Amino acid sequence: MSVFPSIRLGSTGHYVRLLQADLNGLALNYNGFALDGHFDQKTSDAVKNFQDRFSLNRDGIVRNSTWKVLVDNVLAVQRLLKQNGYHAGYADGWFGATTTAAVIAFQKAHGLYPSGIVDPRTRQALFHPHDKDHYQNRPTSASLDSLNPHVAAMARRFLELTRANHMDVRIYTAFRSWDDEDRLFAQGRWTPGPIVTNARGGDSYHNWGLAFDAAPFENGAMTTDVSKFRLMGQLGKQVGLQWGGDFKSIVDYPHFQHTFGLNTWDLLDGVRPPGE
Protein backbone atom coordinates (compact mmCIF):
# COMPACT_ATOMS: atom_id res chain seq x y z
CA MET A 1 0.00 0.00 0.00
CA SER A 2 1.16 3.53 -0.71
CA VAL A 3 2.27 5.76 2.11
CA PHE A 4 -0.37 8.40 2.82
CA PRO A 5 0.18 11.63 4.73
CA SER A 6 -0.56 11.75 8.43
CA ILE A 7 -3.61 13.93 9.06
CA ARG A 8 -5.24 15.05 12.27
CA LEU A 9 -7.50 17.61 13.88
CA GLY A 10 -7.07 20.86 11.94
CA SER A 11 -5.85 19.26 8.70
CA THR A 12 -7.59 20.19 5.46
CA GLY A 13 -7.59 19.12 1.84
CA HIS A 14 -7.87 16.15 -0.50
CA TYR A 15 -6.88 13.38 1.90
CA VAL A 16 -9.20 14.62 4.62
CA ARG A 17 -12.04 14.46 2.10
CA LEU A 18 -11.06 10.89 1.17
CA LEU A 19 -10.94 9.94 4.85
CA GLN A 20 -14.40 11.42 5.46
CA ALA A 21 -15.87 9.69 2.40
CA ASP A 22 -14.54 6.29 3.53
CA LEU A 23 -15.76 6.69 7.11
CA ASN A 24 -19.15 7.84 5.88
CA GLY A 25 -19.48 5.03 3.33
CA LEU A 26 -18.66 2.43 5.97
CA ALA A 27 -21.49 3.79 8.20
CA LEU A 28 -19.08 5.32 10.70
CA ASN A 29 -20.37 8.89 10.47
CA TYR A 30 -22.18 8.66 13.81
CA ASN A 31 -22.20 12.36 14.61
CA GLY A 32 -22.90 13.93 11.22
CA PHE A 33 -19.55 15.39 10.18
CA ALA A 34 -19.59 17.15 6.81
CA LEU A 35 -17.65 15.68 3.89
CA ASP A 36 -15.91 19.01 3.34
CA GLY A 37 -12.19 18.30 3.64
CA HIS A 38 -11.93 19.90 7.10
CA PHE A 39 -10.68 17.59 9.86
CA ASP A 40 -12.93 18.91 12.61
CA GLN A 41 -13.73 17.52 16.06
CA LYS A 42 -16.56 15.35 14.75
CA THR A 43 -14.22 13.77 12.20
CA SER A 44 -11.63 13.24 14.93
CA ASP A 45 -14.19 11.50 17.15
CA ALA A 46 -15.21 9.21 14.27
CA VAL A 47 -11.56 8.33 13.65
CA LYS A 48 -11.08 7.46 17.32
CA ASN A 49 -14.14 5.19 17.24
CA PHE A 50 -12.74 3.48 14.13
CA GLN A 51 -9.37 3.02 15.82
CA ASP A 52 -11.11 1.48 18.85
CA ARG A 53 -12.94 -0.99 16.61
CA PHE A 54 -9.67 -2.31 15.21
CA SER A 55 -7.53 -2.03 18.36
CA LEU A 56 -5.44 0.77 16.87
CA ASN A 57 -3.89 3.54 18.93
CA ARG A 58 -6.85 5.77 19.84
CA ASP A 59 -5.27 9.15 19.19
CA GLY A 60 -7.40 10.48 16.33
CA ILE A 61 -4.34 10.81 14.08
CA VAL A 62 -4.64 9.05 10.73
CA ARG A 63 -1.23 7.52 10.12
CA ASN A 64 -0.37 4.72 7.72
CA SER A 65 -1.65 2.00 10.10
CA THR A 66 -5.12 3.60 10.27
CA TRP A 67 -5.11 4.34 6.54
CA LYS A 68 -4.33 0.69 5.77
CA VAL A 69 -7.21 -0.73 7.80
CA LEU A 70 -9.63 1.85 6.44
CA VAL A 71 -8.65 1.44 2.79
CA ASP A 72 -8.57 -2.37 3.09
CA ASN A 73 -12.15 -2.34 4.39
CA VAL A 74 -13.36 -0.24 1.47
CA LEU A 75 -11.46 -2.47 -0.96
CA ALA A 76 -13.25 -5.51 0.48
CA VAL A 77 -16.62 -3.84 -0.15
CA GLN A 78 -15.67 -2.85 -3.70
CA ARG A 79 -14.44 -6.33 -4.59
CA LEU A 80 -17.55 -8.04 -3.24
CA LEU A 81 -19.81 -5.64 -5.10
CA LYS A 82 -17.94 -6.45 -8.30
CA GLN A 83 -18.17 -10.20 -7.63
CA ASN A 84 -21.93 -9.79 -7.24
CA GLY A 85 -22.24 -7.97 -10.56
CA TYR A 86 -22.39 -4.36 -9.30
CA HIS A 87 -20.17 -1.79 -10.97
CA ALA A 88 -18.21 -0.13 -8.17
CA GLY A 89 -15.48 1.22 -10.43
CA TYR A 90 -11.80 0.51 -9.98
CA ALA A 91 -11.11 -1.11 -6.60
CA ASP A 92 -9.03 1.72 -5.18
CA GLY A 93 -10.11 1.82 -1.52
CA TRP A 94 -11.90 5.15 -1.87
CA PHE A 95 -15.64 5.37 -1.29
CA GLY A 96 -16.53 7.65 -4.18
CA ALA A 97 -19.64 8.28 -6.25
CA THR A 98 -19.33 5.07 -8.30
CA THR A 99 -19.02 2.89 -5.21
CA THR A 100 -21.92 4.71 -3.56
CA ALA A 101 -24.10 4.11 -6.64
CA ALA A 102 -23.16 0.41 -6.62
CA VAL A 103 -24.12 0.13 -2.94
CA ILE A 104 -27.48 1.79 -3.67
CA ALA A 105 -28.13 -0.65 -6.52
CA PHE A 106 -27.22 -3.57 -4.25
CA GLN A 107 -29.50 -2.28 -1.48
CA LYS A 108 -32.44 -1.82 -3.84
CA ALA A 109 -32.00 -5.35 -5.20
CA HIS A 110 -32.01 -6.80 -1.67
CA GLY A 111 -34.91 -4.82 -0.22
CA LEU A 112 -32.66 -2.63 1.93
CA TYR A 113 -32.94 1.10 2.51
CA PRO A 114 -30.95 2.68 -0.36
CA SER A 115 -28.71 4.93 1.70
CA GLY A 116 -25.54 4.27 -0.25
CA ILE A 117 -23.65 3.47 2.94
CA VAL A 118 -22.68 -0.01 4.09
CA ASP A 119 -24.81 -0.12 7.24
CA PRO A 120 -24.90 -3.38 9.25
CA ARG A 121 -27.80 -4.95 7.35
CA THR A 122 -26.10 -4.13 4.05
CA ARG A 123 -22.80 -5.52 5.31
CA GLN A 124 -24.41 -8.80 6.33
CA ALA A 125 -26.26 -9.12 3.01
CA LEU A 126 -23.01 -8.49 1.14
CA PHE A 127 -20.50 -10.40 3.27
CA HIS A 128 -22.66 -13.18 4.75
CA PRO A 129 -25.74 -13.52 2.52
CA HIS A 130 -26.73 -17.01 3.68
CA ASP A 131 -26.90 -16.38 7.41
CA LYS A 132 -28.59 -19.33 9.12
CA ASP A 133 -28.49 -17.87 12.64
CA HIS A 134 -31.11 -15.17 11.99
CA TYR A 135 -29.91 -12.87 14.76
CA GLN A 136 -31.63 -9.99 12.95
CA ASN A 137 -35.02 -11.62 13.58
CA ARG A 138 -34.63 -12.39 17.28
CA PRO A 139 -36.69 -10.41 19.81
CA THR A 140 -35.40 -8.33 22.69
CA SER A 141 -35.14 -10.34 25.90
CA ALA A 142 -33.95 -9.92 29.48
CA SER A 143 -33.48 -13.68 29.85
CA LEU A 144 -29.96 -15.00 30.25
CA ASP A 145 -31.01 -17.83 27.95
CA SER A 146 -31.01 -15.29 25.09
CA LEU A 147 -27.25 -14.85 25.52
CA ASN A 148 -24.34 -16.86 24.19
CA PRO A 149 -23.98 -19.76 26.69
CA HIS A 150 -20.50 -18.71 27.81
CA VAL A 151 -21.60 -15.09 28.31
CA ALA A 152 -24.71 -16.32 30.18
CA ALA A 153 -22.45 -18.34 32.52
CA MET A 154 -20.30 -15.25 33.14
CA ALA A 155 -23.46 -13.22 33.87
CA ARG A 156 -24.57 -15.80 36.44
CA ARG A 157 -21.16 -15.70 38.16
CA PHE A 158 -21.37 -11.91 38.13
CA LEU A 159 -24.79 -11.94 39.81
CA GLU A 160 -23.54 -14.39 42.44
CA LEU A 161 -20.60 -12.10 43.17
CA THR A 162 -22.85 -9.06 43.52
CA ARG A 163 -25.05 -10.94 45.99
CA ALA A 164 -21.97 -11.98 47.94
CA ASN A 165 -21.16 -8.28 48.17
CA HIS A 166 -24.65 -7.49 49.50
CA MET A 167 -25.87 -5.84 46.28
CA ASP A 168 -29.24 -6.26 44.62
CA VAL A 169 -28.17 -6.21 40.96
CA ARG A 170 -30.66 -7.03 38.22
CA ILE A 171 -30.15 -7.64 34.51
CA TYR A 172 -32.81 -5.73 32.60
CA THR A 173 -31.63 -6.22 29.00
CA ALA A 174 -29.76 -9.18 27.55
CA PHE A 175 -30.34 -9.72 23.83
CA ARG A 176 -31.56 -6.57 22.07
CA SER A 177 -33.33 -6.82 18.73
CA TRP A 178 -31.84 -5.07 15.72
CA ASP A 179 -35.01 -2.99 15.35
CA ASP A 180 -34.83 -1.83 18.96
CA GLU A 181 -31.15 -0.99 18.45
CA ASP A 182 -32.08 1.13 15.43
CA ARG A 183 -34.61 2.99 17.56
CA LEU A 184 -31.93 3.68 20.17
CA PHE A 185 -29.53 4.88 17.48
CA ALA A 186 -32.19 7.28 16.17
CA GLN A 187 -32.61 8.84 19.61
CA GLY A 188 -30.92 12.22 19.74
CA ARG A 189 -30.37 12.17 15.98
CA TRP A 190 -33.80 12.22 14.34
CA THR A 191 -36.03 11.37 17.31
CA PRO A 192 -36.25 13.19 20.68
CA GLY A 193 -33.89 12.47 23.55
CA PRO A 194 -30.15 12.34 24.20
CA ILE A 195 -27.71 10.28 22.12
CA VAL A 196 -27.14 7.01 23.97
CA THR A 197 -25.39 4.80 21.40
CA ASN A 198 -23.29 4.88 18.25
CA ALA A 199 -24.52 1.41 17.22
CA ARG A 200 -27.11 0.75 14.56
CA GLY A 201 -29.00 -2.54 14.54
CA GLY A 202 -26.43 -5.31 14.06
CA ASP A 203 -23.54 -3.16 15.28
CA SER A 204 -24.00 -3.73 19.02
CA TYR A 205 -22.84 -6.77 20.96
CA HIS A 206 -26.36 -6.84 22.42
CA ASN A 207 -27.56 -7.82 18.94
CA TRP A 208 -25.41 -10.97 19.05
CA GLY A 209 -26.07 -12.21 22.58
CA LEU A 210 -22.65 -11.08 23.81
CA ALA A 211 -23.73 -8.22 26.08
CA PHE A 212 -26.21 -7.35 28.80
CA ASP A 213 -27.26 -4.32 30.84
CA ALA A 214 -27.54 -4.45 34.62
CA ALA A 215 -28.19 -2.02 37.45
CA PRO A 216 -28.03 -1.94 41.25
CA PHE A 217 -31.38 -1.63 43.03
CA GLU A 218 -32.08 -0.17 46.46
CA ASN A 219 -35.45 -0.39 48.17
CA GLY A 220 -36.91 -1.95 45.04
CA ALA A 221 -35.86 0.87 42.68
CA MET A 222 -32.88 1.33 40.40
CA THR A 223 -30.34 3.53 42.15
CA THR A 224 -28.85 6.68 40.65
CA ASP A 225 -25.77 6.38 42.90
CA VAL A 226 -22.82 6.28 40.50
CA SER A 227 -20.59 4.75 43.17
CA LYS A 228 -22.90 1.70 43.23
CA PHE A 229 -22.59 1.35 39.48
CA ARG A 230 -18.81 1.60 39.77
CA LEU A 231 -18.72 -1.13 42.40
CA MET A 232 -20.95 -3.27 40.19
CA GLY A 233 -18.59 -2.60 37.28
CA GLN A 234 -15.56 -3.72 39.25
CA LEU A 235 -17.34 -6.95 40.21
CA GLY A 236 -18.20 -7.60 36.58
CA LYS A 237 -14.57 -7.13 35.58
CA GLN A 238 -13.56 -9.66 38.22
CA VAL A 239 -15.37 -12.41 36.32
CA GLY A 240 -13.78 -11.38 33.03
CA LEU A 241 -16.45 -9.09 31.57
CA GLN A 242 -15.69 -5.79 29.84
CA TRP A 243 -17.53 -2.92 31.54
CA GLY A 244 -19.08 0.02 29.71
CA GLY A 245 -17.92 2.39 32.43
CA ASP A 246 -14.45 2.09 30.90
CA PHE A 247 -15.62 3.07 27.40
CA LYS A 248 -13.96 6.13 25.89
CA SER A 249 -16.68 7.25 23.47
CA ILE A 250 -20.02 6.95 25.29
CA VAL A 251 -19.57 5.83 28.89
CA ASP A 252 -22.20 3.19 29.62
CA TYR A 253 -22.29 2.20 33.31
CA PRO A 254 -24.93 -0.55 33.01
CA HIS A 255 -23.23 -2.32 30.09
CA PHE A 256 -21.21 -5.55 30.24
CA GLN A 257 -19.88 -7.62 27.34
CA HIS A 258 -17.62 -10.48 26.37
CA THR A 259 -16.57 -10.31 22.72
CA PHE A 260 -14.27 -13.33 22.22
CA GLY A 261 -11.91 -10.88 20.52
CA LEU A 262 -14.41 -10.25 17.71
CA ASN A 263 -15.69 -6.90 16.56
CA THR A 264 -19.22 -6.55 15.25
CA TRP A 265 -18.05 -6.43 11.63
CA ASP A 266 -16.55 -9.90 12.17
CA LEU A 267 -19.96 -11.07 13.35
CA LEU A 268 -21.75 -9.45 10.41
CA ASP A 269 -19.25 -11.11 8.09
CA GLY A 270 -20.21 -14.53 9.48
CA VAL A 271 -17.49 -15.16 12.07
CA ARG A 272 -18.92 -16.79 15.19
CA PRO A 273 -17.60 -17.25 18.74
CA PRO A 274 -16.22 -20.69 19.66
CA GLY A 275 -18.97 -23.24 20.22
CA GLU A 276 -21.58 -21.53 18.03
Secondary structure, DSSP 4 states (H G I P E B T S, - for coil): -PPPPPB-TT-BSHHHHHHHHHHHHTT--TT---SSSB--HHHHHHHHHHHHHTT---SS-B-HHHHHHHHHHHHHHHHHHHHTT----S--S---HHHHHHHHHHHHHTT----SS--HHHHHHHH-TT-SS-GGGPPP---GGGS-HHHHHHHHHHHHHHHHTT-EEEEEESS--HHHHHHHHHBTTTBSS----SPPTTSSGGGGT-EEEEEEEETTEE---HHHHHHHHHHHHHTT-EEGGG-SSS--TTEEE--TT--HHHHHTT---TT-
